[in-house]
């Protein structure tokens, strides 16, 4: 599977109605995908070890999607083999009072991974051009000067986000942005499952159904965000999400492919350090 099949060249108009949320590529079935995912998880663990040891790049993975698209499941299954010491997952909910006292990028910026680390954002600063666009009344809570609450606010935010991501990539960050493309029909099915199965009741909120009523508005907001922030340095990956097994494999393949392209290597030690290693081995071998 080539991750390029999920990327649209910068400048291309991305229309979600033309993207099949039920697509599974050339995969025949769930069993085939499971085997490939297991292999991908193992390779990801190996690549993460080198990423951490080399300590030059930082990998930032962002997930955006409508509710029930499988963000949590993708994170859980794809990252199941990585070392927790080098991986940090953050789920961004509604902004707290402290977060509202800062600019909208602040709460994400302070959670960025360090060099050698992997940072995973379950939702991100993109909520500020999605949720706030569908519900512009939320902007009033951000105490933004009134003269900045004009028709150009979204254009400015797109520009700010692009500049922020360009700054990060110019400092050794590798950014992977995933949109898990779920159909409205499949979302309804998953919502009903959360209601009908007691062990999944905790996942359901009536607010989810209320947001579903704004589906068309969200699709337009997403498309506009894609059109303005799908850059060469941080492109969007539109991943079909109606089949969870395919979504997880596609995400895993994309991450592995990106890490491979970095040509990561374990650090080499200088000659004097090798001499110290030999002396240390000699001391250890002399121990009774």
Number of C-alpha atoms within 10 A of each C-alpha: 12 11 18 11 11 17 17 19 13 18 13 12 14 21 14 16 9 7 14 16 21 18 15 22 12 7 12 9 11 13 11 12 19 15 11 13 22 17 13 23 22 17 19 23 18 15 20 24 19 17 25 22 17 16 16 15 22 23 26 22 20 22 22 22 20 21 17 21 25 23 24 12 15 23 19 12 16 24 20 15 17 19 15 12 9 18 19 17 17 15 11 14 10 9 13 9 10 8 15 17 14 13 11 18 17 13 18 15 12 8 14 21 20 19 19 22 25 26 21 23 22 18 20 22 19 20 16 18 20 22 18 16 19 19 12 14 10 13 15 12 12 16 12 14 8 8 6 10 13 8 8 9 13 19 13 12 20 20 14 14 17 18 13 14 19 17 13 18 18 11 13 14 23 20 21 20 18 22 22 27 23 24 18 15 9 17 20 14 11 17 19 13 15 18 15 11 10 10 10 12 14 10 12 17 12 7 8 14 14 10 15 16 10 12 14 12 17 20 17 16 18 25 17 20 20 24 19 20 24 23 17 12 18 18 19 25 24 24 27 25 29 24 17 20 20 25 27 27 24 25 22 25 23 21 20 20 17 15 20 13 8 11 10 19 13 12 10 9 8 8 9 9 11 12 11 11 12 12 12 11 11 11 10 10 9 7 6 4
